[in-house]
Structures are given as structure tokens and as C-alpha cells.
Amino acid sequence: MQTPLRILVVGQDSTSIANIEEKLTSHDLPWDIRQSTSPSQILAEINHHPCDAIVVSCSISESDRNCMVKGIRSQSNLELLPIVVVVGADDDEYARQAIDLDILTILRSPLHSEELAIAVQNGIGQSKRLARLQGRIAELEQSEGERVKELDKLQRNVICRLAKTGEYRDEKTGHHVIRVGLSSRLLAQALDMSEEFVDSIHLASPLHDIGKIGISEKILLKPGPLNREERQTMEEHCKIGFNILSDRNALGEPTEQWNHLEKSDAIQNHPILAMAAEIAQYHHERWDGLGYPHGLQGDDIPIAARIVGVADVFDALTHVRPYKEARPIREAIKIMDRQTGKHFDPAVMRAFHQCQIEMIEITNLNSSPNTRMAA
């Protein structure tokens, strides 16, 4: 029998709470839903009736909402508790505060039942995974001898799992990050980069789109072209990804929220995370300077981002996406050749052709029949 998912729905009026409960229960899952109309008493409620996730209604004022969330996060035993906040359709400002307040997901009204259910389930799953990792870290900190080596392995493991986070929102691109990592490593080797660089880009490149966790699923999974406003929103994923990986808030400022955790230099200055932040920010720049978010040109674009830019586009062209079908391999290569010296670094494209057979093999790796590229 499946264990019930204990959900606490918080609001200041019964109507908004009932709406959220109705959206959740429309999915045939073992929900165990409790209600609270007293945000100021939320800690007592959670301590008395533990829950797996909290859904906060838009009926709560912003000040009460912020106070409630900060109170929850001040408790060490609740720092991983998933919090899903429902905001008004035009509440862009609060969406930008999500990272500062450590809110897992912001959903806009009108609320869609499937989007809500997925957000809650993903939040609970991510919380459990992080809790297991924290438990493992705690065990390692008590051991001697192989502690440094094991921590390095664990950091790499965390980086790999973090890379998969954004892909949970789109099952059709679930193996995209793995293929980009392998392709980026192959291109780096063809460019005669150092062994350390090759190892780092293999682990860092799958995090290139981690900023998409901050983009609405309505935009991310839209089955068609984005309009101008949606495109501008989508382009924000580069900034969001950089801020996440470089430990900065939504304004790009260093965060102070986790200072009490005694971050070691090995974590704060981890070279793989530093490269990942660089890739996340610059992988949509173009060789001709017409890319985003900064319009960098030529060698001003970091080499890691130039490499990932080629690997990312090739994989995207040759696989199904919500807005397009897969391109045949020969057509995809012709498209990229036409963009050499415009979109792509000519040196990276020469490396691409040097290892073209291996790149093609990687594109079929972990591809399901629905996503495998056309021959």
C-alpha cells in the first residue's frame, strides 16, 4: 500500500484552501491533506502534525507569507520541507524572491491541477533525496582516513543529481543532460584541453540549463513557438542558473542565508561548480555577438560555454522537444555547418567534425523510441 502524502494547505480563507485541495484530490494519489487558516501558528501546527509538503494559498498577504516561510526555514528540522507558493497571475516580483526565501516552487493563478500535483510530488522527492545525501555527509564527517576522498566523490554525486533536477519537468528530454555531458567531454578532448578541464566539463556541462527550474512549465513545455514576452522570460534561465551555481540571490548578490552552515573552501570554491556557473550564464552566447544574455563575441565567450553551446544545439536538433520534431542527422549537421563562424566557434566545429562518428553514437544513447533522432 502506498504511503499517504501528508500535505498542509495554508490560507486565510476557506475558499482558496478548498480550491487547492480540489486540485490535488483530482489526481488519484494517496493524499492526506490538512488545512490551516493561521499562518502565524504554522510552526505549532507542523510540530503537532508533521507534513511532507506545504502549499501556500495566494489569499495570504505577502508580509504574512514571508514571515511564515522565514519562520519555517529558521527551524533546522524543517530546512528541507518543500514549500509551494501560489501567487497571483501578475505577481512577478514575488516570483523573483523565491530563491532568497528558499521556496521550492512558485505557481501562478489560475492554478492547474496537474502542474500543482507535479510540483508537490517533485518537491517531496527532491527533499527525500537531499535528506539522504545530508545523512550520508553526516556519516562521512564522523569518519577519518578516506574522508576527503569520499567527500569529493559525494560532491560529484550531488552535482550529477542536481543536473537531473531540471529534467524532471520534461520527461522527453530526461537524458539530454547526460548526452550533453558526454558530448562536451568528447569535444574538449578533440580540442586537446587538459585532463582536468575534460573531467570538469564532463561534470559541469549537465548543469547548463539548471536555471530552467525557475521558468514556468507553461512556457517550458509549450507545444509551439514562444512569443516575445515568453522568449524574454525563457532567456532568464541563464541568469537564474548562474545565481544558483554561484551562490547568489535573485538580484545577483552573494547570499547570507546559509552562513551558519560553515561552508568549507572546498565547497565554496569548487572548480566544477565555478565552471558550471560560467557555462550556465554563457552557453547561449554566439560567436558573432548576437546571443544572450550579454552579447559576448568570439574569444570573450568562455571556451567551456562555446563547447557546451555546440553540444547542446546538436542534441536539441536531433531529438524531439515539446515544440518540434527531431531533425535527421545530416540535416542537423548542415544547419550547424551553416552557423559556423556565426553561432558557433569555428575551432569547436572543427573538433565536432573530428569526432562526428562518436557524437552521433552519443545522440542515440539513452534515447527512447519517442525521442531518438531521425536517421
C-alpha positions in Angstrom: 0.0 0.0 0.0 1.4 3.4 -1.0 2.3 5.7 1.9 0.0 8.8 2.0 1.5 12.1 1.1 0.9 14.5 4.0 0.1 17.9 2.7 -0.6 21.0 4.7 -2.6 23.7 2.8 -2.3 27.2 4.3 -4.6 30.1 3.5 -6.6 32.8 5.1 -10.0 31.8 3.7 -11.7 28.5 3.2 -12.5 29.1 -0.5 -8.8 29.3 -1.6 -7.9 26.3 0.6 -10.8 24.3 -0.8 -9.7 25.1 -4.4 -6.1 23.8 -3.7 -7.5 20.7 -2.1 -9.8 20.1 -5.0 -6.9 20.4 -7.5 -4.8 17.9 -5.6 -7.5 15.3 -5.0 -8.4 15.3 -8.7 -5.3 13.2 -9.1 -5.7 9.6 -7.9 -2.9 9.7 -5.3 -2.9 8.9 -1.6 -3.2 12.5 -0.4 -3.5 13.1 3.4 -4.5 16.8 3.4 -4.7 19.1 6.4 -5.8 22.7 6.4 -4.7 25.8 8.3 -6.1 29.3 8.3 -3.5 30.6 10.9 -0.1 31.3 9.2 1.2 32.7 12.5 0.6 29.4 14.2 2.1 27.3 11.4 5.1 26.0 13.4 2.9 24.7 16.2 0.7 23.0 13.5 3.7 21.3 11.9 5.2 20.2 15.1 1.9 18.7 16.2 1.1 17.2 12.8 4.2 16.7 10.7 3.8 17.0 6.9 5.7 16.2 3.7 5.0 19.5 2.0 3.2 22.8 2.4 1.1 24.6 -0.3 0.5 28.2 0.5 -2.6 29.9 -1.0 -2.4 33.4 -2.7 -5.0 34.5 -0.1 -2.2 35.1 2.4 -0.7 38.6 2.3 2.9 38.9 1.2 4.2 40.0 4.6 2.4 37.1 6.4 3.7 34.7 3.8 7.3 35.9 4.1 7.1 35.8 7.9 5.7 32.3 7.8 8.3 31.0 5.4 11.2 32.5 7.3 9.9 31.0 10.5 9.8 27.6 8.9 13.3 27.9 7.5 14.7 29.0 10.8 14.0 25.5 12.2 16.8 23.1 11.4 14.5 20.2 11.1 12.3 22.0 8.5 15.0 23.4 6.2 14.3 20.8 3.6 10.5 20.9 3.8 9.1 21.6 0.3 7.1 24.8 0.1 4.9 25.5 -2.9 3.5 29.1 -3.1 0.6 30.1 -5.2 0.7 33.7 -6.3 -1.4 36.0 -8.5 -1.1 35.9 -12.3 0.8 39.2 -12.4 2.9 38.8 -9.2 6.3 38.9 -11.0 8.1 40.5 -8.0 7.3 37.7 -5.6 8.4 35.1 -8.1 11.9 36.8 -8.0 12.0 36.4 -4.3 11.7 32.7 -4.3 15.4 32.0 -4.2 16.0 34.4 -1.3 13.3 32.8 0.7 14.3 29.2 -0.3 10.8 28.4 -1.7 10.9 25.4 -3.9 8.2 26.4 -6.5 6.1 29.4 -7.4 2.9 28.7 -9.2 0.7 31.4 -10.7 -3.1 31.6 -10.7 -5.2 30.3 -12.2 -4.0 27.0 -10.7 -3.8 23.9 -12.9 -4.3 20.6 -11.1 -1.6 18.7 -13.0 1.0 21.4 -12.5 0.3 21.6 -8.8 0.4 17.8 -8.3 3.7 17.5 -10.2 5.2 20.4 -8.2 4.3 18.8 -4.9 5.5 15.3 -5.8 8.8 16.6 -7.2 9.3 18.7 -4.1 8.8 15.7 -1.8 11.0 13.5 -3.9 13.8 16.2 -4.0 13.5 16.7 -0.3 13.9 13.0 0.4 17.0 12.8 -1.9 18.6 15.7 -0.2 17.9 14.3 3.2 19.6 11.0 2.3 22.6 13.0 1.0 22.7 15.0 4.1 22.6 11.8 6.2 25.5 10.4 4.1 27.5 13.6 4.6 27.0 13.5 8.3 28.3 9.9 8.4 31.3 10.8 6.4 32.2 13.8 8.7 32.4 11.3 11.6 34.9 9.1 9.8 38.6 9.6 9.3 41.1 8.3 6.7 39.2 8.5 3.4 37.1 11.5 4.5 38.5 13.9 1.9 38.3 11.4 -1.0 34.8 10.4 -0.1 33.6 13.9 0.3 34.9 14.7 -3.2 33.0 11.7 -4.6 29.9 12.9 -2.8 30.2 16.4 -4.1 30.4 15.0 -7.6 27.4 12.8 -6.9 25.4 15.8 -5.7 26.4 17.8 -8.8 25.2 14.9 -11.0 21.9 14.7 -9.2 21.4 18.4 -9.3 21.9 18.3 -13.0 18.9 16.0 -13.3 16.6 18.2 -11.3 15.6 20.5 -14.2 14.9 17.4 -16.4 12.2 16.1 -14.1 9.9 18.7 -15.5 10.1 17.3 -19.1 10.3 13.5 -19.5 11.0 13.8 -23.2 14.4 15.5 -22.5 15.2 13.4 -19.4 18.6 12.1 -20.8 19.5 15.4 -22.5 21.9 16.4 -19.8 23.7 13.1 -19.8 24.3 13.3 -23.6 25.5 16.9 -23.3 28.0 15.9 -20.6 29.4 13.1 -22.8 29.5 15.3 -26.0 31.1 18.2 -24.2 33.9 15.9 -22.8 34.4 14.5 -26.3 34.7 17.9 -27.9 37.1 19.0 -25.1 39.3 16.0 -25.8 39.3 16.8 -29.5 40.4 20.3 -28.7 43.4 18.9 -26.7 42.2 20.5 -23.5 43.8 19.4 -20.2 42.7 16.3 -18.5 41.4 18.4 -15.6 39.4 20.5 -18.0 38.0 17.5 -19.7 36.9 15.9 -16.4 35.4 19.2 -15.1 33.4 19.9 -18.3 32.0 16.4 -18.2 30.5 17.0 -14.8 29.7 20.8 -15.1 28.1 20.8 -18.5 24.9 18.9 -17.5 24.1 21.8 -15.2 23.9 24.2 -18.2 20.1 24.5 -18.0 19.6 24.2 -14.2 18.1 27.8 -14.3 15.0 26.4 -16.1 13.7 25.3 -12.7 12.8 28.9 -12.3 10.8 29.1 -15.5 7.1 28.4 -15.6 6.1 25.0 -17.0 3.6 26.8 -19.2 6.5 28.3 -21.1 9.0 25.5 -20.7 6.6 22.8 -22.1 4.7 25.0 -24.5 4.0 22.9 -27.7 4.8 25.6 -30.1 6.9 28.8 -30.7 7.2 31.3 -27.8 6.0 34.8 -28.2 8.3 37.7 -27.5 7.4 38.0 -23.8 7.7 34.3 -23.3 11.1 34.3 -25.0 12.4 37.0 -22.7 11.2 35.0 -19.7 12.9 31.9 -21.0 16.2 33.7 -21.5 16.2 34.5 -17.8 17.2 30.8 -17.2 20.9 31.8 -17.9 20.9 34.3 -15.1 18.9 32.1 -12.7 21.3 29.2 -13.3 24.4 31.4 -12.7 22.9 32.7 -9.5 22.1 29.3 -8.2 25.5 27.8 -9.0 27.5 30.8 -7.8 25.5 31.1 -4.5 23.8 34.4 -5.4 20.3 35.6 -4.8 17.8 36.7 -7.4 19.4 40.1 -7.6 22.9 38.6 -8.2 24.2 39.4 -4.8 26.0 36.9 -2.6 23.6 35.1 -0.2 24.0 35.1 3.5 21.1 32.7 4.3 23.3 29.7 4.8 26.3 31.3 6.5 25.6 29.3 9.7 26.5 26.1 7.9 30.3 26.7 7.9 30.9 26.3 4.2 34.4 24.9 3.5 36.6 26.4 0.8 36.4 23.1 -1.0 32.7 23.6 -1.5 32.6 27.4 -1.9 35.4 27.4 -4.5 34.8 24.1 -6.1 36.2 24.3 -9.7 33.4 22.2 -11.2 30.7 24.5 -9.7 32.7 27.5 -10.9 32.8 26.1 -14.4 29.1 25.1 -14.2 28.1 28.7 -13.3 30.1 30.0 -16.2 28.5 27.6 -18.6 25.0 28.3 -17.3 25.5 32.0 -17.9 27.2 32.0 -21.3 26.1 28.9 -23.2 23.6 30.8 -25.3 26.1 33.5 -26.4 27.0 33.4 -30.1 30.4 33.7 -31.8 29.1 36.7 -33.8 27.9 38.5 -30.7 24.2 38.1 -31.4 23.5 35.7 -28.5 22.3 36.3 -24.9 22.3 37.3 -22.1 25.3 39.6 -22.6 26.0 39.6 -26.3 29.6 38.5 -25.9 31.6 37.8 -29.1 34.4 35.5 -30.2 37.0 34.6 -27.6 35.3 36.8 -25.0 32.9 33.8 -24.5 34.5 31.3 -22.1 35.7 28.2 -24.0 33.6 25.9 -21.8 30.5 27.7 -22.8 31.5 27.6 -26.5 31.9 23.8 -26.3 28.6 23.3 -24.5 26.9 25.6 -26.9 27.7 23.2 -29.8 26.9 20.0 -27.8 23.6 21.4 -26.6 22.4 22.6 -30.0 23.3 19.3 -31.8 21.5 17.3 -29.2 18.5 19.6 -29.3 18.3 19.5 -33.1 18.4 15.7 -33.2 15.8 15.0 -30.5 12.1 15.6 -30.0 11.2 18.7 -28.0 7.7 19.9 -26.9 7.8 22.4 -29.7 9.4 20.4 -32.5 10.2 17.1 -34.0 13.7 15.6 -34.3 15.8 16.6 -37.3 17.5 14.0 -39.5 21.2 13.8 -38.6 22.5 15.0 -42.0 20.2 18.0 -41.9 21.2 18.8 -38.3 24.9 18.8 -39.3 24.2 21.0 -42.3 22.4 23.5 -40.2 25.3 23.7 -37.8 27.8 24.0 -40.6 25.9 27.0 -41.9 26.2 28.6 -38.5 30.0 28.1 -38.2 31.5 31.5 -37.6 28.1 32.9 -36.8 26.6 31.0 -33.9 29.5 28.6 -33.3 33.2 28.9 -32.7 34.9 27.6 -35.9 37.6 25.8 -33.8 34.9 23.9 -31.8 33.1 23.0 -35.0 36.4 21.6 -36.4 36.6 19.4 -33.3 33.0 18.4 -33.8 33.8 17.1 -37.3 36.9 15.3 -36.0 34.7 13.2 -33.6 31.5 13.3 -35.6 31.0 9.5 -35.5 31.3 9.4 -31.7 29.0 12.4 -31.4 26.4 10.6 -33.4 26.7 7.5 -31.2 26.1 9.7 -28.1 22.9 11.2 -29.6 21.4 7.7 -29.6 22.5 7.0 -26.0 19.6 6.7 -23.6 17.1 7.8 -26.3 13.6 6.3 -26.1 11.8 5.4 -29.3 9.8 8.6 -29.0 12.9 10.8 -28.7 15.5 9.1 -30.8 16.7 11.2 -33.7 15.8 10.5 -37.3 18.4 8.7 -39.3 
